[in-house]
């Protein structure tokens, strides 16, 4: 979507701002010059009842000063041809509202008749409702100081539009959407200043000047409006290639504007405003296409939501409250000044959508804005319907429409908010029950960390989670809410969650706030658990120390006093079991399988060597697997018992040990020759039931079987599930 730089000097931000400043000054100068060419009486008036005007202000030193008073009402101007009415006064009238070319011609003719009366050499004869006739001579030109403040205010406020266009071009130069927005903002400013000039008039505008003014208004608003269609066809995803749509829209708009100005073909319904409801529907169709294109792309979807609200909010209000009443032949509810101010929201929203500024804040208030638009349009539609169908006065119709909307719309709105975006409406208290349950069975720092990560996955359902080595102090957003960075409980690393709700949503500030609060709770629980574990471990160490000092010392004494070698070996094994129990009871972290297997091999090698038995050891790849202290203790006892049975009862020549790990399962085979028999014939004292109970307690299984080929051998086979580390299998 980046354009090639044209063979002209680079448009720097400074040059662009200077160019826009000159454009603004030129536009204002033309409007001011046109206003200063109008006759001046110094009277400011508004439409009153019964086709009269109420004087609201009179400038000091003006032709009317001292002759008319504020609060008087004017019926019209007395001329040789009779009384000329001054209503509707131009600055309160929508000048583009005549529905047919005939009505527009009558509108121009009325302005010409007023101009003739105001410039007549005999002066002006104002007729008041009190029956007085006040004669005065209007000044030929309006002084610069007499231009109303509303003109300068509208010019200043609507300066937002070209400045926003310049800002977007500065940050994203030489891109189609930036150029289209810049053109849109400049053309809209032409419309705004031309409209402000009409609002700043006293009673009328000379017909020729008004005709040119309305041409500028039509050019400005028509091209600015259709450029929105072009912008939304390129942002956030390009729906068309090339510039054919741009030139097509520009050509059609130029033809439509020329038709309005020259009066070639009278369009049904209205010669000017009939196009805007259709254009609104077309743009809504483009937005719907963009919604399909941005599925599972939360950043682009959020950008589209901003662009959509920027278009739909002001235009829905203007079409519902300004355009539709004109199409129905009644005065607009929203006047010229309000319409000019509302359009500035569109420029700001388009800029935010194109620049993608703080998109993570958009989702919740976007829906609320849409519902607000629907509510406002519903009130307006009901109000207009009651007025049109039942001929009810305006104030009563408005009251009825508000009551109907209040009883039907607002309950539905609250229900819809809760259904569509329930997560964003939930507070910390809503998360705590589920969070507490998920953390309740964690007993170590490692298990707390695992449960914390599992909760993040369950709650946010991210498209991807990545563990980063980077240590961060607090949760944060990145890439317009596409990513959420969360510290680990121990702050040794961090997590980056990408694509909330399977990339259907963006993370937002509420997610950051709730995550930080839950992180604090989780750390408090982890620290409390660690403190409790340390206390339990300290007490366990004390008890085990006492046990070692008492029972261990007695076993050692007994072992030295026994003369029978078999009894001496039994005492020795009992002492080893006691020491293993004491050592493993003090462990809180998992142990490496490969290290424990090395300890088993050392012990078995010492025992077979003492018994004069050959040891054959086979071992597979064991790196990356862990055993918890309970597994180590139980497996050590089972393997020790199986080896003892082989050495004691079979008197073998060879003892074969095979240990491997496959599919997260530990496989151990203990095989011996010698005096072997079927397991069913074994007498009590071999410990089969104890070994089975220990292995089954670990979730595994154990088998005892006799193989006869090629040589009779006894086999003990056991399988126990394992846990792999992150760097393991």
PALUM-54956 format. One line per field, with one value per residue (C-alpha): residue number from 1; z, y, x. Coordinates in nm, 3 decimals. Layout:
<sites>
i: [NUM|...]
w: [Z|...]
v: [Y|...]
u: [X|...]
</sites>
This chain:
<sites>
i: [1|2|3|4|5|6|7|8|9|10|11|12|13|14|15|16|17|18|19|20|21|22|23|24|25|26|27|28|29|30|31|32|33|34|35|36|37|38|39|40|41|42|43|44|45|46|47|48|49|50|51|52|53|54|55|56|57|58|59|60|61|62|63|64|65|66|67|68|69|70|71|72|73|74|75|76|77|78|79|80|81|82|83|84|85|86|87|88|89|90|91|92|93|94|95|96|97|98|99|100|101|102|103|104|105|106|107|108|109|110|111|112|113|114|115|116|117|118|119|120|121|122|123|124|125|126|127|128|129|130|131|132|133|134|135|136|137|138|139|140|141|142|143|144|145|146|147|148|149|150|151|152|153|154|155|156|157|158|159|160|161|162|163|164|165|166|167|168|169|170|171|172|173|174|175|176|177|178|179|180|181|182|183|184|185|186|187|188|189|190|191|192|193|194|195|196|197|198|199|200|201|202|203|204|205|206|207|208|209|210|211|212|213|214|215|216|217|218|219|220|221|222|223|224|225|226|227|228|229|230|231|232|233|234|235|236|237|238|239|240|241|242|243|244|245|246|247|248|249|250|251|252|253|254|255|256|257|258|259|260|261|262|263|264|265|266|267|268|269|270|271|272|273|274|275|276|277|278|279|280|281|282|283|284|285|286|287|288|289|290|291|292|293|294|295|296|297|298|299|300|301|302|303|304|305|306|307|308|309|310|311|312|313|314|315|316|317|318|319|320|321|322|323|324|325|326|327|328|329|330|331|332|333|334|335|336|337|338|339|340|341|342|343|344|345|346|347|348|349|350|351|352|353|354|355|356|357|358|359|360|361|362|363|364|365|366|367|368|369|370|371|372|373|374|375|376|377|378|379|380|381|382|383|384|385|386|387|388|389|390|391|392|393|394|395|396|397|398|399|400|401|402|403|404|405|406|407|408|409|410|411|412|413|414|415|416|417|418|419|420|421|422|423|424|425|426|427|428|429|430|431|432|433|434|435|436|437|438|439|440|441|442|443|444|445|446|447|448|449|450|451|452|453|454|455|456|457|458|459|460|461|462|463|464|465|466|467|468|469|470|471|472|473|474|475|476|477|478|479|480|481|482|483|484|485|486|487|488|489|490|491|492|493|494|495|496|497|498|499|500|501|502|503|504|505|506|507|508|509|510|511|512|513|514|515|516|517|518|519|520|521|522|523|524|525|526|527|528|529|530|531|532|533|534|535|536|537|538|539|540|541|542|543|544|545|546|547|548|549|550|551|552|553|554|555|556|557|558|559|560|561|562|563|564|565|566|567|568|569|570|571|572|573|574|575|576|577|578|579|580|581|582|583|584|585|586|587|588|589|590|591|592|593|594|595|596|597|598|599|600|601|602|603|604|605|606|607|608|609|610|611|612|613|614|615|616|617|618|619|620|621|622|623|624|625|626|627|628|629|630|631|632|633|634|635|636|637|638|639|640|641|642|643|644|645|646|647|648|649|650|651|652|653|654|655|656|657|658|659|660|661|662|663|664|665|666|667|668|669|670|671|672|673|674|675|676|677|678|679|680|681|682|683|684|685|686|687|688|689|690|691|692|693|694|695|696|697|698|699|700|701|702|703|704|705|706|707|708|709|710|711|712|713|714|715|716|717|718|719|720|721|722|723|724|725|726|727|728|729]
w: [0.000|-0.012|-0.307|-0.503|-0.423|-0.703|-0.880|-0.676|-0.369|-0.064|0.129|0.472|0.776|0.791|0.423|0.464|0.765|0.579|0.282|0.500|0.681|0.349|0.233|0.555|0.534|0.168|0.243|0.535|0.333|0.054|0.305|0.493|0.170|0.071|0.409|0.395|0.059|0.222|0.335|0.711|0.953|1.280|1.365|1.488|1.487|1.507|1.374|1.604|1.574|1.302|1.040|1.250|1.363|1.720|1.756|1.989|1.951|1.786|1.729|1.876|1.607|1.349|1.126|1.346|1.675|1.857|1.611|1.701|2.036|2.149|2.204|1.929|1.664|1.292|1.049|0.738|0.502|0.348|-0.023|-0.319|-0.408|-0.063|0.256|0.207|0.476|0.632|0.741|0.729|0.811|0.616|0.902|1.062|0.734|0.571|0.235|0.064|0.170|-0.135|-0.273|-0.639|-0.886|-0.887|-0.509|-0.531|-0.800|-0.575|-0.290|-0.502|-0.624|-0.265|-0.182|-0.486|-0.379|-0.030|-0.176|-0.392|-0.087|0.129|-0.140|-0.247|-0.242|-0.039|0.255|0.459|0.617|0.891|1.008|1.364|1.509|1.715|1.392|1.383|1.068|1.128|0.838|0.816|0.553|0.556|0.517|0.177|0.333|0.655|0.870|0.955|1.324|1.273|1.148|1.414|1.659|1.552|1.216|1.382|1.629|1.356|1.152|1.450|1.560|1.210|1.174|1.355|1.030|0.814|1.111|1.163|0.794|0.823|1.133|0.962|0.656|0.882|1.051|0.744|0.440|0.079|0.157|-0.013|0.300|0.425|0.100|0.091|0.449|0.374|0.072|0.277|0.553|0.316|0.121|0.441|0.559|0.239|0.321|0.686|0.614|0.338|0.575|0.850|0.610|0.558|0.934|0.982|0.753|0.894|0.692|0.351|0.099|-0.250|-0.492|-0.705|-0.400|-0.239|-0.556|-0.553|-0.180|-0.217|-0.502|-0.269|0.001|-0.243|-0.372|-0.021|0.141|-0.164|-0.226|0.145|0.198|-0.095|0.003|0.322|0.100|-0.064|0.273|0.412|0.095|0.173|0.554|0.749|0.463|0.095|-0.073|-0.416|-0.603|-0.781|-0.800|-1.020|-0.732|-0.640|-0.992|-1.031|-0.711|-0.797|-1.144|-1.016|-0.743|-0.992|-1.218|-0.925|-0.805|-1.154|-1.193|-0.867|-0.964|-1.323|-1.278|-1.552|-1.413|-1.110|-0.887|-0.719|-0.357|-0.331|-0.564|-0.306|0.012|-0.146|-0.220|0.141|0.283|-0.011|0.038|0.408|0.323|0.069|0.325|0.575|0.313|0.278|0.657|0.652|0.390|0.606|0.903|0.705|0.594|0.949|1.119|1.367|1.319|1.638|1.561|1.218|1.363|1.633|1.371|1.168|1.472|1.519|1.153|1.164|1.470|1.324|1.020|1.174|1.485|1.338|1.011|1.179|1.392|1.098|0.864|1.128|1.270|0.979|0.645|0.706|0.838|0.527|0.305|0.489|0.432|0.797|0.970|1.074|1.441|1.430|1.286|1.072|1.360|1.531|1.202|1.141|1.488|1.463|1.149|1.342|1.528|1.197|1.115|1.460|1.447|1.098|1.212|1.516|1.299|1.038|1.291|1.517|1.831|2.161|1.991|2.306|2.452|2.162|2.200|2.498|2.418|2.049|2.130|2.377|2.108|1.861|2.113|2.181|1.807|1.791|2.092|1.948|1.608|1.771|1.966|1.650|1.440|1.694|1.735|1.360|1.322|1.590|1.444|1.088|1.165|1.450|1.399|1.764|1.868|1.878|2.254|2.327|2.053|2.197|2.546|2.416|2.213|2.514|2.730|2.468|2.421|2.795|2.854|2.550|2.446|2.766|2.928|2.599|2.585|2.930|2.851|2.524|2.692|2.941|2.670|2.414|2.637|2.973|3.041|3.028|3.271|3.532|3.830|4.041|4.276|3.984|3.914|4.270|4.317|4.000|4.063|4.422|4.312|4.049|4.303|4.594|4.527|4.459|4.725|4.584|4.392|4.079|4.111|4.183|3.865|3.665|3.801|3.729|3.367|3.340|3.475|3.218|2.942|3.072|3.130|2.819|2.576|2.384|2.040|2.154|2.480|2.486|2.787|2.773|2.968|3.016|3.370|3.401|3.705|3.599|3.328|3.014|2.664|2.333|1.964|2.030|2.265|2.049|2.322|2.700|2.893|3.237|3.498|3.641|4.009|4.097|3.850|3.696|3.352|3.190|2.962|2.642|2.558|2.196|2.050|2.322|2.278|1.994|1.826|1.826|2.071|2.191|2.541|2.720|3.032|3.234|3.157|3.279|3.598|3.680|3.596|3.826|4.110|4.062|4.035|4.374|4.523|4.369|4.500|4.848|4.837|4.706|4.975|5.246|5.114|5.103|5.462|5.568|5.375|5.538|5.881|5.796|5.653|5.961|6.189|5.963|5.974|6.352|6.376|6.119|6.299|6.622|6.439|6.285|6.614|6.804|6.567|6.334|6.618|6.748|6.400|6.362|6.700|6.610|6.274|6.442|6.709|6.470|6.365|6.107|5.767|5.649|5.955|5.928|5.565|5.667|5.934|5.683|5.432|5.706|5.794|5.425|5.400|5.708|5.571|5.231|5.404|5.607|5.306|5.071|5.327|5.332|4.955|4.815|4.453|4.192|4.138|3.811|3.707|3.564|3.899|4.096|3.854|3.913|4.289|4.229|4.012|4.274|4.548|4.338|4.215|4.575|4.673|4.371|4.417|4.782|4.680|4.400|4.132|3.789|3.722|3.366|3.348|3.049|3.051|2.791|2.749|3.071|3.046|3.096|3.325|3.687|3.992|4.295|4.641|4.684|4.353|4.445|4.784|4.654|4.349|4.560|4.796|4.510|4.324|4.649|4.742|4.396|4.408|4.761|4.650|4.359|4.566|4.866|4.713|4.362|4.433|4.070|3.867|3.670|3.766|3.472|3.517|3.231|3.277|3.002|2.954|2.664|2.614|2.955|3.126|3.325|3.232|3.471|3.411|3.684|3.563|3.726|3.665|3.932|4.132|3.978|3.992|3.899|4.104|4.200|4.397|4.601|4.974|5.202|5.270|4.914|4.947|4.625|4.767|4.917|4.586|4.400|4.647|4.613|4.231|4.203|4.438|4.180|3.903|3.751|3.725|3.809|3.668|3.788|3.524|3.447|3.107|3.002|2.672|2.610|2.985|3.280|3.425|3.666|3.545|3.743|3.506|3.631|3.453|3.621|3.460|3.456|3.417|3.153|3.206|2.956|2.798|2.802|2.570]
v: [0.000|0.230|0.463|0.530|0.867|1.105|1.300|1.614|1.754|1.540|1.668|1.719|1.769|2.136|2.192|2.012|2.223|2.541|2.427|2.350|2.682|2.868|2.666|2.747|3.116|3.130|2.956|3.187|3.493|3.408|3.354|3.676|3.873|3.739|3.833|4.185|4.242|4.200|4.505|4.562|4.682|4.557|4.354|3.995|3.822|3.474|3.322|3.372|3.258|3.367|3.445|3.715|3.781|3.849|4.093|3.943|4.195|4.526|4.627|4.959|5.215|5.022|5.176|5.017|5.127|5.361|5.301|4.947|4.775|4.424|4.225|4.391|4.165|4.239|4.152|4.232|4.505|4.756|4.804|4.958|4.612|4.546|4.380|4.145|3.881|3.820|3.463|3.209|3.394|3.251|3.176|2.941|2.785|2.477|2.632|2.292|2.188|2.293|1.962|2.057|2.286|2.497|2.542|2.625|2.887|3.041|3.038|3.223|3.466|3.546|3.621|3.848|4.034|4.086|4.207|4.456|4.585|4.614|4.801|5.035|5.399|5.495|5.286|5.013|5.032|4.767|4.700|4.575|4.373|4.682|4.860|5.090|5.147|5.212|5.354|5.321|5.294|4.980|5.014|4.898|4.661|4.464|4.575|4.311|4.365|4.299|3.942|3.727|3.527|3.205|3.227|3.239|2.967|2.729|2.806|2.733|2.415|2.273|2.337|2.002|1.824|1.947|1.924|1.561|1.494|1.647|1.440|1.113|1.205|1.289|0.949|0.745|0.942|0.835|0.583|0.577|0.599|0.893|1.081|1.004|1.127|1.443|1.517|1.438|1.678|1.965|1.924|1.905|2.228|2.398|2.278|2.386|2.738|2.789|2.673|2.899|3.194|3.130|3.101|3.436|3.630|3.883|3.828|3.692|3.648|3.792|3.527|3.500|3.476|3.222|3.013|3.001|2.932|2.636|2.503|2.506|2.336|2.069|2.011|1.992|1.761|1.540|1.461|1.437|1.191|0.966|0.963|0.785|0.502|0.492|0.499|0.211|0.014|0.029|0.022|-0.194|-0.448|-0.353|-0.470|-0.339|-0.302|0.004|0.340|0.250|0.281|0.623|0.758|0.595|0.757|1.093|1.086|0.993|1.260|1.525|1.435|1.443|1.780|1.930|1.802|1.972|2.301|2.322|2.152|1.893|1.603|1.631|1.328|1.181|1.272|1.549|1.712|1.699|1.500|1.187|1.050|1.038|0.758|0.542|0.631|0.545|0.200|0.140|0.226|-0.007|-0.281|-0.205|-0.223|-0.563|-0.685|-0.560|-0.747|-1.070|-0.989|-0.918|-1.233|-1.368|-1.051|-0.856|-0.552|-0.504|-0.572|-0.308|-0.061|-0.134|-0.075|0.269|0.354|0.223|0.424|0.733|0.704|0.571|0.789|1.142|1.038|0.840|1.143|1.384|1.158|1.077|1.427|1.654|1.473|1.265|1.558|1.758|1.464|1.453|1.825|1.933|2.148|1.952|1.865|1.916|2.255|2.373|2.452|2.115|1.933|2.115|2.027|1.661|1.603|1.669|1.342|1.164|1.308|1.222|0.867|0.806|0.920|0.689|0.396|0.456|0.522|0.240|0.448|0.277|0.021|-0.192|0.062|0.035|-0.281|-0.194|0.167|0.079|-0.134|0.124|0.392|0.174|0.121|0.494|0.559|0.308|0.469|0.820|0.710|0.518|0.823|1.036|0.777|0.736|1.114|1.175|0.886|1.021|1.372|1.250|0.992|1.152|1.524|1.551|1.869|1.828|1.851|1.587|1.358|1.381|1.294|0.989|0.870|0.900|0.699|0.425|0.407|0.401|0.104|-0.101|-0.006|0.049|-0.290|-0.457|-0.254|-0.366|-0.729|-0.707|-0.554|-0.839|-1.104|-0.974|-0.852|-1.026|-1.059|-0.684|-0.621|-0.863|-0.736|-0.900|-1.048|-1.248|-1.415|-1.505|-1.819|-1.987|-1.862|-1.988|-2.329|-2.357|-2.267|-2.473|-2.797|-2.630|-2.719|-2.605|-2.308|-2.521|-2.633|-2.276|-2.164|-2.442|-2.350|-1.979|-2.054|-2.289|-2.017|-1.767|-2.019|-2.102|-1.742|-1.567|-1.864|-1.712|-1.826|-1.868|-1.855|-1.804|-1.825|-1.548|-1.520|-1.151|-1.051|-0.786|-0.613|-0.583|-0.683|-0.472|-0.454|-0.442|-0.417|-0.236|-0.508|-0.805|-0.927|-0.935|-0.967|-1.128|-1.188|-1.535|-1.585|-1.612|-1.334|-1.555|-1.524|-1.392|-1.505|-1.344|-1.424|-1.354|-1.328|-1.313|-1.553|-1.739|-1.408|-1.285|-1.000|-0.761|-0.746|-0.426|-0.224|-0.418|-0.738|-0.578|-0.456|-0.789|-0.986|-0.767|-0.815|-1.192|-1.205|-1.038|-1.288|-1.583|-1.462|-1.418|-1.773|-1.911|-1.735|-1.854|-2.210|-2.190|-2.064|-2.349|-2.600|-2.473|-2.514|-2.867|-2.955|-2.822|-3.033|-3.335|-3.291|-3.276|-3.596|-3.774|-3.661|-3.808|-4.126|-4.159|-4.092|-4.351|-4.627|-4.585|-4.618|-4.930|-5.091|-5.014|-5.178|-5.478|-5.520|-5.538|-5.785|-6.031|-6.324|-6.475|-6.320|-6.339|-6.158|-5.911|-5.836|-5.788|-5.537|-5.361|-5.330|-5.204|-4.935|-4.836|-4.812|-4.593|-4.361|-4.343|-4.259|-3.984|-3.841|-3.843|-3.705|-3.387|-3.341|-3.106|-3.085|-3.363|-3.565|-3.651|-4.010|-4.061|-3.967|-4.205|-4.492|-4.437|-4.477|-4.800|-4.938|-4.861|-5.035|-5.343|-5.373|-5.381|-5.647|-5.875|-5.845|-5.944|-6.241|-6.349|-6.295|-6.147|-5.825|-5.744|-5.384|-5.242|-4.881|-4.666|-4.287|-4.142|-3.773|-3.527|-3.736|-3.661|-3.864|-3.719|-3.828|-4.074|-4.244|-4.270|-4.426|-4.675|-4.781|-4.818|-5.050|-5.256|-5.295|-5.370|-5.636|-5.796|-5.811|-5.952|-6.229|-6.319|-6.329|-6.502|-6.764|-6.835|-6.825|-6.712|-6.701|-6.392|-6.103|-5.892|-5.543|-5.346|-4.991|-4.770|-4.488|-4.480|-4.280|-4.112|-4.451|-4.613|-4.978|-5.197|-5.562|-5.767|-6.117|-6.396|-6.759|-7.023|-7.201|-7.051|-7.165|-7.051|-6.749|-6.939|-7.185|-6.921|-6.936|-6.642|-6.409|-6.309|-5.971|-6.004|-5.837|-5.551|-5.486|-5.494|-5.248|-5.008|-5.014|-4.982|-4.682|-4.514|-4.578|-4.857|-5.235|-5.522|-5.876|-6.189|-6.455|-6.749|-6.783|-7.126|-7.057|-7.074|-7.106|-7.093|-6.743|-6.549|-6.204|-5.913|-5.648|-5.317|-5.004|-4.666|-4.336|-4.053|-3.674|-3.513|-3.177|-2.891|-2.985|-3.352|-3.583]
u: [0.000|0.301|0.314|0.627|0.768|0.694|0.966|0.901|1.074|1.003|0.702|0.853|0.628|0.731|0.651|0.320|0.222|0.316|0.109|-0.193|-0.154|-0.154|-0.456|-0.643|-0.556|-0.660|-0.991|-1.060|-0.959|-1.202|-1.484|-1.403|-1.387|-1.730|-1.877|-1.731|-1.903|-2.244|-2.449|-2.439|-2.704|-2.554|-2.867|-2.849|-3.185|-3.336|-3.654|-3.953|-4.313|-4.556|-4.288|-4.123|-3.767|-3.659|-3.369|-3.108|-2.823|-2.734|-2.373|-2.266|-2.199|-2.397|-2.666|-2.936|-2.784|-3.023|-3.305|-3.405|-3.385|-3.300|-3.618|-3.820|-3.968|-3.960|-4.237|-4.035|-3.914|-4.151|-4.073|-4.246|-4.371|-4.512|-4.392|-4.097|-4.069|-3.727|-3.799|-3.656|-3.336|-3.043|-2.803|-3.059|-3.172|-3.015|-2.917|-2.885|-3.235|-3.447|-3.573|-3.619|-3.452|-3.769|-3.753|-3.385|-3.452|-3.719|-3.468|-3.211|-3.479|-3.575|-3.210|-3.191|-3.507|-3.365|-3.037|-3.223|-3.412|-3.099|-2.905|-3.188|-3.085|-3.391|-3.276|-3.441|-3.784|-3.814|-4.168|-4.206|-4.489|-4.579|-4.667|-4.365|-4.164|-3.794|-3.597|-3.219|-2.949|-2.736|-2.361|-2.239|-1.983|-1.956|-1.660|-1.402|-1.470|-1.841|-1.795|-1.969|-1.761|-1.933|-1.755|-1.412|-1.506|-1.621|-1.312|-1.089|-1.267|-1.282|-0.910|-0.886|-0.964|-0.671|-0.433|-0.534|-0.476|-0.129|-0.055|-0.142|0.063|0.358|0.351|0.260|0.376|0.331|0.059|-0.276|-0.486|-0.278|-0.328|-0.699|-0.743|-0.544|-0.765|-1.075|-0.971|-0.891|-1.215|-1.414|-1.251|-1.371|-1.722|-1.694|-1.567|-1.825|-2.098|-1.963|-1.982|-2.354|-2.406|-2.226|-2.462|-2.708|-3.025|-2.929|-2.648|-2.642|-2.775|-2.460|-2.234|-2.467|-2.468|-2.087|-2.086|-2.320|-2.107|-1.806|-2.012|-2.129|-1.774|-1.633|-1.886|-1.949|-1.583|-1.502|-1.788|-1.702|-1.334|-1.443|-1.565|-1.222|-1.041|-1.246|-1.177|-0.804|-0.792|-0.737|-0.718|-0.703|-1.022|-0.923|-0.597|-0.474|-0.650|-0.944|-1.193|-1.053|-1.092|-1.434|-1.562|-1.405|-1.561|-1.906|-1.888|-1.778|-2.071|-2.317|-2.185|-2.201|-2.556|-2.657|-2.494|-2.611|-2.949|-2.930|-3.133|-3.357|-3.303|-3.614|-3.672|-3.414|-3.163|-2.883|-2.950|-3.100|-2.752|-2.636|-2.855|-2.748|-2.382|-2.417|-2.555|-2.276|-2.009|-2.177|-2.143|-1.772|-1.736|-1.908|-1.659|-1.372|-1.519|-1.491|-1.137|-1.017|-1.142|-0.884|-0.677|-0.747|-0.530|-0.686|-1.030|-0.981|-0.858|-1.171|-1.391|-1.237|-1.287|-1.643|-1.740|-1.570|-1.793|-2.112|-2.142|-2.149|-2.310|-2.587|-2.675|-2.661|-2.858|-3.121|-3.161|-3.065|-3.100|-3.413|-3.619|-3.522|-3.620|-3.954|-4.005|-3.976|-3.711|-3.400|-3.362|-2.984|-2.892|-2.602|-2.365|-2.411|-2.358|-2.029|-1.905|-2.004|-1.801|-1.479|-1.532|-1.501|-1.158|-1.022|-1.159|-1.024|-0.680|-0.686|-0.792|-0.522|-0.245|-0.376|-0.333|-0.429|-0.648|-0.663|-0.910|-1.151|-1.359|-1.577|-1.656|-1.702|-2.003|-2.131|-2.100|-2.288|-2.565|-2.569|-2.611|-2.894|-3.060|-3.036|-3.162|-3.445|-3.560|-3.541|-3.726|-4.007|-4.029|-4.055|-4.300|-4.534|-4.520|-4.585|-4.855|-5.048|-4.974|-4.868|-4.681|-4.305|-4.253|-4.520|-4.389|-4.038|-4.163|-4.353|-4.053|-3.822|-4.066|-4.098|-3.724|-3.661|-3.890|-3.785|-3.434|-3.236|-3.312|-3.223|-2.901|-2.787|-2.866|-2.674|-2.369|-2.360|-2.394|-2.145|-1.866|-1.909|-1.534|-1.467|-1.753|-1.618|-1.423|-1.156|-1.415|-1.559|-1.224|-1.125|-1.342|-1.214|-0.862|-0.859|-0.982|-0.710|-0.441|-0.574|-0.380|-0.044|0.214|0.549|0.684|0.699|0.338|0.223|0.402|0.237|-0.106|-0.046|0.036|-0.262|-0.494|-0.366|-0.432|-0.779|-0.884|-0.752|-0.752|-0.458|-0.359|0.001|0.197|0.572|0.802|1.063|1.386|1.321|1.232|0.960|0.819|0.457|0.210|0.196|0.048|0.231|0.144|-0.184|-0.306|-0.213|0.026|0.001|0.328|0.290|0.563|0.614|0.539|0.907|0.997|1.263|1.108|0.791|0.511|0.392|0.031|-0.065|-0.415|-0.680|-0.973|-0.798|-0.706|-1.067|-1.005|-0.736|-0.597|-0.690|-0.618|-0.876|-0.685|-0.363|-0.528|-0.693|-0.378|-0.170|-0.418|-0.433|-0.053|-0.029|-0.275|-0.089|0.245|0.100|-0.040|0.289|0.491|0.252|0.274|0.652|0.663|0.437|0.647|0.965|0.808|0.691|1.033|1.211|0.992|1.039|1.416|1.406|1.202|1.418|1.732|1.602|1.507|1.852|2.025|1.820|1.705|2.003|2.251|2.075|2.075|2.444|2.517|2.301|2.475|2.818|2.700|2.530|2.748|2.514|2.591|2.231|2.102|2.385|2.290|1.926|2.027|2.248|1.960|1.729|1.981|2.012|1.633|1.619|1.885|1.710|1.384|1.546|1.733|1.435|1.191|1.398|1.373|1.107|1.221|1.209|1.528|1.696|1.624|1.971|2.131|1.912|1.978|2.350|2.290|2.095|2.374|2.637|2.440|2.354|2.712|2.839|2.585|2.649|3.022|2.989|2.772|3.008|2.742|2.813|2.618|2.506|2.379|2.194|2.075|1.899|1.887|1.746|1.832|1.548|1.326|1.240|1.139|0.970|1.092|0.802|0.884|1.251|1.176|0.918|1.123|1.436|1.248|1.099|1.431|1.615|1.357|1.373|1.754|1.743|1.503|1.729|2.049|1.892|1.662|1.800|2.175|2.231|2.546|2.434|2.204|2.084|1.938|1.780|1.651|1.505|1.255|1.011|0.692|0.730|0.737|1.018|1.079|1.284|1.370|1.546|1.641|1.840|1.927|1.994|1.730|1.418|1.057|0.710|0.594|0.280|0.493|0.674|0.633|0.563|0.852|0.939|0.757|0.552|0.242|0.443|0.618|0.286|0.134|0.426|0.426|0.048|0.068|0.289|0.036|0.246|0.236|0.471|0.492|0.671|0.730|0.954|1.122|1.254|1.429|1.716|1.775|1.542|1.541|1.323|1.204|1.064|0.918|0.788|0.661|0.606|0.495|0.749|0.750|0.970|1.141|1.100|1.429|1.351|1.167]
</sites>
